[in-house]
Amino acid sequence: MATIDQAAWDKAMQDIQSMQSTLVDYNAAINTGWILLCAMIIFSMQAGFALLEAGCVRSKNGRNVLMKGAFDACAGALAWWAT
């Protein structure tokens, strides 16, 4: 059975610790990317809701409904950014 000397053991442990810190960095990047992707999808749903609401009202009120949707999206973006 082969034995490992202390220097090789220390080198292996340093390599493992550097891999663990790299995995933590990748994990944080993946989590951040996922949250941004979900935020973009939800933010784009605002356009769909605005078009749905505009289609459900008379044409003279469509502009007001779309402005309400734009205001709602801006207020939501500011609230998300502030937190």
C-alpha positions as CSV (number, residue, x, y, z in Angstrom):
1,M,0.0,0.0,0.0
2,A,1.4,3.4,-1.0
3,T,1.7,6.1,1.6
4,I,1.4,9.8,1.0
5,D,3.8,12.3,2.4
6,Q,2.7,15.4,4.3
7,A,3.5,17.8,1.5
8,A,1.3,16.0,-1.0
9,W,-1.4,15.8,1.5
10,D,-1.3,19.5,2.2
11,K,-1.3,20.2,-1.6
12,A,-4.4,18.0,-2.0
13,M,-6.2,19.7,0.8
14,Q,-5.4,23.2,-0.6
15,D,-6.8,22.0,-4.0
16,I,-10.0,20.7,-2.4
17,Q,-10.4,24.0,-0.5
18,S,-9.9,26.0,-3.7
19,M,-12.5,23.8,-5.5
20,Q,-15.0,24.4,-2.7
21,S,-14.6,28.2,-2.9
22,T,-15.0,28.0,-6.7
23,L,-18.2,26.0,-6.3
24,V,-19.6,28.5,-3.8
25,D,-18.8,31.3,-6.4
26,Y,-20.6,29.3,-9.1
27,N,-23.5,28.6,-6.8
28,A,-24.0,32.3,-6.1
29,A,-23.7,33.2,-9.8
30,I,-26.3,30.5,-10.7
31,N,-28.7,31.8,-8.0
32,T,-28.3,35.4,-9.2
33,G,-28.9,34.4,-12.8
34,W,-32.0,32.4,-11.9
35,I,-33.5,35.3,-9.9
36,L,-32.8,37.7,-12.7
37,L,-34.4,35.4,-15.3
38,C,-37.5,34.9,-13.1
39,A,-37.7,38.7,-12.6
40,M,-37.5,39.3,-16.4
41,I,-40.2,36.7,-17.0
42,I,-42.5,38.2,-14.4
43,F,-41.8,41.7,-15.6
44,S,-42.7,40.8,-19.1
45,M,-46.0,39.4,-17.9
46,Q,-47.0,43.0,-17.1
47,A,-47.2,43.6,-20.9
48,G,-49.6,40.6,-21.3
49,F,-51.8,41.8,-18.5
50,A,-51.9,45.3,-19.9
51,L,-53.0,44.0,-23.3
52,L,-55.5,41.7,-21.7
53,E,-57.0,44.6,-19.8
54,A,-57.0,46.9,-22.8
55,G,-58.9,44.2,-24.8
56,C,-61.5,44.0,-22.1
57,V,-62.5,47.7,-22.1
58,R,-63.9,50.0,-24.7
59,S,-61.4,51.5,-27.1
60,K,-61.7,55.0,-25.6
61,N,-60.5,53.7,-22.2
62,G,-57.7,51.6,-23.7
63,R,-55.1,54.4,-23.3
64,N,-55.9,54.8,-19.6
65,V,-55.6,51.1,-19.0
66,L,-52.2,50.9,-20.8
67,M,-50.9,53.9,-18.8
68,K,-52.0,52.1,-15.6
69,G,-50.2,49.0,-16.7
70,A,-47.0,51.1,-17.5
71,F,-47.2,52.8,-14.1
72,D,-47.7,49.5,-12.4
73,A,-44.7,48.0,-14.1
74,C,-42.5,51.0,-13.2
75,A,-43.7,51.0,-9.6
76,G,-43.0,47.3,-9.3
77,A,-39.5,47.7,-10.8
78,L,-38.7,50.5,-8.4
79,A,-40.0,48.5,-5.4
80,W,-37.9,45.4,-6.5
81,W,-34.8,47.6,-6.9
82,A,-35.3,49.2,-3.5
83,T,-35.4,45.9,-1.7
